[in-house]
Each structure stands twice: as structure tokens, then as C-alpha cells.
């Protein structure tokens, strides 16, 4: 893509600032901005802007680069993404309000944000070539707001007017203009970008980020930011859309984010290079201390250092050796215009150890491979006005030698303990210094087994765990000392809450250093390490009320083999319905126990199952849970129902829908029924559940159906039964059904009823009589709907006599 920026002369800062610009230039090139320095050609064929015509147009520069932009809020300037260095905003310059370079007013920059999806491949997507520059303070200059999404219809044709304005060159062989240029054209929307066309002349290099200005009923609005222009100036100009398109939501979210509240801007920080850089604590400016260095500990004044890391991982140290300075140190990384705490924040006192090695230091390692992705900002705050002496930032090749735990005692095994009244060395390097900091440490070297491990100390000593080597960057877990005695006996200001014991997932074969620390001496006691455990529930998958349930699980070392001889507690259900049993693991880590009689809520269809190992002197506790299916029953039975043309529906002796996991009995019995063409007596229905079965019955004693113009139907002792069962253990579902009639006559002719095959059909003219109708129940493990007698005529009648349905679920 053509990045329509322009190389310009680099302004002349102080000697120190110029040196830092040169140091930072390689990182800038690696950040994907190399192409910005390649001159294209610029707005040509235009005219000089008049005073006050475009007060919101911004001239945006980086060392060697010229771009344009537009003030869209009092503190925000819109420009192209390839025109900013969002991680190094202190390199950027913005000028507003004038029509010449001399009359434009420079404004301070607080930060910049580039669209997070640009450039995944620089130049690949001009629709996301967007950035917002935040000014240090809002300005009174009139601004041009962003277009609204609905206004895009105002420039959807090739003849819709727009205005281009920029600080680019005016011809192929000229430098950047000293006078703001403007030219008119037309604009249309095309595939998430705006395309501008000019009759003669057009946009070129140095105009990148300049706005596409469109007149709407609201006035002049910014419809887009210029991403690229043709090599020879002119048409077409391609703009990333600002009023709609893929970048609109991001723009709005940034504009609505509000100002960053900070007491000072660290962007002018001194550079931290590969050489030691020191400054005196007394060399303070007038700025207040940075309150966010360490929350709750205010600094009197903050000195800022800027560290642009190289490709390789490199240790960084902040030291106050040789001074009386008590410091507050905060390390941040910058993302756009925000500062975020990155690695650590703590305070120390200024003093050396007995060997003259600085103990009041902070160290961490940059990650490497991040020159275009992260900039570190190191804030060092002095505690009092009278502090004197040097404050130093240094890129160090290694940690001071006396803080390596020489002679650390070797320990091994996935579990164990070791007396700690031995191996005194210097204090833990990551704990700093001061009245409460450890000054004596017993060191232990552990060759890890795989899996999670927890270290603790029987006397509550402070613990730190390091992986591979003892530097602050390698510390992976820690816990301060646990105070003993009653809380009321301790001064309130010294009481500390015990942190959790250091726990982490170890890598088999790796070397870990464990420091057991105290003030003056190491507390006597034992260093104890316990291995993590992994517990699984292996069964059952399904349980049934009123039957036993066998629960099984396996206990293993985290990342290793089975654990035998430990008690596991299984729980079926929860709350008042919880049922528990315990078992001891065998050589394979398997535990098995039985709930003698499952009794879970009738409405439940699933039951929580959990397993717990409480832990012991060797192993950490573990817990797991799952859900078992609970066998449940459904069903329905009714004695008689009819739907007759022009008559209300009739339903007699209906149990309604039954759904339960427990034993139940539902019965409905009616007397004599006379309704239209139907006369019946002794009508009833019943559904019984429990013991992993559902049984439905329905019956009618005497029945007469007199249909006008058709033979009468008479029946006695009509009965239907449906039975669904689950054989628990092997979990085998089954469903059966049966029908019986005492007598059946149709039009005075007796019909045989001794044996009635399922789904027997008798047709009498337009009338269909179905005997022993059986249909399976969809979605059930087993289920059957049985109707003893059905009389139907399409569009006239559907009469059901003795219908029973049973089904069972979660069997199998």
C-alpha cells in the first residue's frame, strides 16, 4: 500500500534527547514504520487555506515524518494508523489552528492509540488504518466531529462533494508545504473505505491522516482519514471510514474513554541504555510524586526512566546503593496512552549489605523479541524531601553474586520434610530491605517431580520459590512470615495476614530453589512439601431411587501414579438430600463404596456426585464432581375422551401428565357418563411409579356409542395397560402393553375379543374402529401408548376409550 506520509527534516532537540532519538530509531523501524519515510507526492492543484477556515486541521510529525489529522474532540486528534508510534508517543508532535507552519500552535501529546487490528500486515487493510492522538490537555480550538453512521447516505454517489485538506507537498519535486492546502472533490463509499476523486490535482504524501470533510445538516463532519493516494498525486484517494465501517465502534469507544488521570506524564523520561545511568535524588523538579507507583505509599517526587528493550531478554536493576534514599519503585509498560503496572511495585530503604553489595534494588528481565510491542517506564519515587544520593538504573548482565544461594541443601522426592536450622545465607533478593525484610535465609535445591506441589513451614517462616536461578524475575511463588501469638498482643500496624503457602505446578527434572527466611536468624522448624493429587469419579453414570448405587473413583498423584491407603468420601446429591459413603483406595488408587438405598428428590432428573480427599501429611487435598442421571418415570391414563363435530370436547377420568423419580400413585374414577351419542359407566384411570417402573391403566365398564345413520357400537369391560421398566444394574429398558374387552358388538353383530392383535382395524363405511392401538413414546428410554378402543371418522369424530401411556427415562 502507498503510505501517504512524507519524510521531513528532524527537529533539533537537546543533545541528550537527540541521542535518545537515535537510540530509539531502530526500534521505530522494527515497529513497522519504515515505510513512512518513503516520500510519495502530495496535495497538488489545490489552494492555500484561509485564516480560520480549518482551525481543526492538525500537523502531525514524527522524526523524519509528516502527516495530517483532524481535531474531532477537544482532546483527540484523528489521523492514520501508520502516522503514529503508539508505544512511544513522546516522539510525536502536533500543531493546531494555523494556516502556516509558523502560525500553527504546538500542543503537548499525552499518548496515542492505533486500531488494535492494524497493522497485522502493514498496509493490508486501509479500512483499519486509523489512530487517535490524545492531547495532554483539552484545547479551546473548534473541532470537527465524526460523521454519524446514518449520514453515509449523504455521499453515496460519485457527484457528492467533499473537501480534502493537508500539510503535504504540492508537487513531485517539492518539500512539505509551509501553508495548509485544500482542494475539492467528490467521494463515494466502496467496500468499507471512502474513495475520493479530484478533477485536477489531489491528495499526496504528507496528507496521510487528513480528513475527508463532508457538509451535512449538522455542519462540517469528518467522514474518514486518508490512508493512501496514487503515486503521482490526484485520484483516487482512499480513506478509512470514520462515520461507519469496521473502525467506527473502536473510534467511539476510545473517544468515550475519558482522560487519563495522572499527576505527571513520564514520556520525557531519561533513557535507560545498556550503560549505567544515575541521577541524584536532589535533582528533583517541581512535579509531585506519582501516586500510582505503589498504591497506598505516596512518593514525594518521582524520577522517570524510559527503557526500550532489545531483542534478547535482559535483566534490569534499579538501585539506590550509596544513598540515603528510601524509594518507591513502580515498573509499567505502555499500551497506547495508558500506563499499566507490569512486573512489580514495592518500596525499599537505602543501605548496603555488609559486603557493600546493594540490597535496595529491584530486578526483572525483559522478555526479548518485543522492541515494537512494549516500552517499559520505570518510576523511582523518593520518600522524603531531604533524601540525597544517587538513584541508578542499569541494564545488568547478571544478578549480584552474593545473592545466589551457594551451598543450597539438596532435597528430593514428590513429598517430604527438611529441618531448616541450617544453611544460612544472605537475605532473599526479591524481598528488598527495611525493618520487616528478611536478612537470613536457609536455601534448598529441589529437583522436581512432575505435578503440583506446595511448600510450607511448620514455624511460619517466610518462603520464596525460584525456578532455575535466584533472581526476582525467576521467583514463581512466595509467602511472607506468619506472625505467632495472639493478634491482640501485636501492635496493629505490624499485624500481617498469612498468604497462602507457595504452590505451583512443577516441571519434572527442573531445579527449584526454596528460600526459608527470617530476620536475624532462620526460624527453627521443618520445610514441608506436599504433592498435589488428582481425583476422578468413575461411576455411576445413572442411579435410581429405591435402589443401591455403587460409587467409584481414582486418586492419583498430580502428574504421577496411583495413591493407595487413603480415604475418599463420595457424596450423592446435595443439601438435605445428600447421601455419603467412604472408601479406602487400593493399590491402583481405586476407591469403591455403596449408597444402600438412593433417595433423591422426586422432581430431580440428575444428581450431583462429588468425591473428596481431605489431604494428609504427604499429599494435598483434592475434590472433583460430576452429575449422574436419575431414572425418572412419566405417564398418563384416561378413561374416555371424545371430540365430536359441533359438540364440546369430553374428557373423563384423566390422571394428567405424571413425571417423577419416586414412588407415586395417581388414580381418577368416574361414574355414569351420558354426553350426546356416548353413554358409559365405571370409567377410571390410574398411573403407578416407583422401583424403576411406570405402569398406566385405563378402563370403562359399559359403553354405548350411537352415531346417527351408522350402526351402534357397544362394549363391556374395556381395559388398557402400559408397563415400562428399567432393569437396574444392567440398565435394560423395556415396555409392554395389553388390551382386553368383555364383549364388542357393532350394528348388533358380535365381534371376537378373546385375542386382539395390536393395531387391529375394523372399517364400517366411513367409520374406522381401531382395537389395541399401540405407539412407542419418542424420546424415552422405553415407553408405550396403548388405546383399547378408538372410533374415528375424518372431520366428524375421534372417540378414545381406555388409553394408557407409560415411559421411563435415563435407563441405559
Protein Blocks (a to p, Z undefined) as FASTA:
>chain_A
ZZfbdddddddddfklmmmmmmmmmmmmmnopmmmmpccdddehiacddehklmmbccdd
dehiacddddfbfkbccddfklpcfklmmlpccdehiabfklpccdddfbdcddfkbcfb
ghkammlmccddddfbdcfbdcdddddfklmmmmmcfkbccddddfbdfbfkbccdfbdc
ddddddddeehiacdddfbgcddehigoiacddddfkbpcdfbdcfbdcfkgpidddddd
fkgcjklmmmmmmmmnopaddfbdcklpccddfbdcdddfklccfbdcdfklpghiacfb
dcdddddddfbdcdddddfehiabdcdddddddehjbccdfkbccdddddddfkopafbb
cddddebhilmmoccddddddfbfkbgcjddddddfbdcfklpcghiacdedjbdcddfk
ghiacddfklogajklcfbdcdddddddedddddddfklpacdddehiacfklpcbdcdd
ddedjfklpcfklpccddddddddddehiacddddddehiacedddddddddddddfbdf
bdcehiacddddddddehiacdehiacdddedehjllccddddddfkopacdddfbacdd
fkbcbdcdddddebiakbccdddddddddddddddddfbdcddehiacddehiebjaddf
bdcddddddddddehjaccehiaddddeeehiacdddddfbdcdddehiacdddehiacd
ddddddehjlpaddddddddfbdceehiacdfkbccehiacdehjbccdehiacddehia
bdcdddfbacddehkaccdehiaddddehiZZ
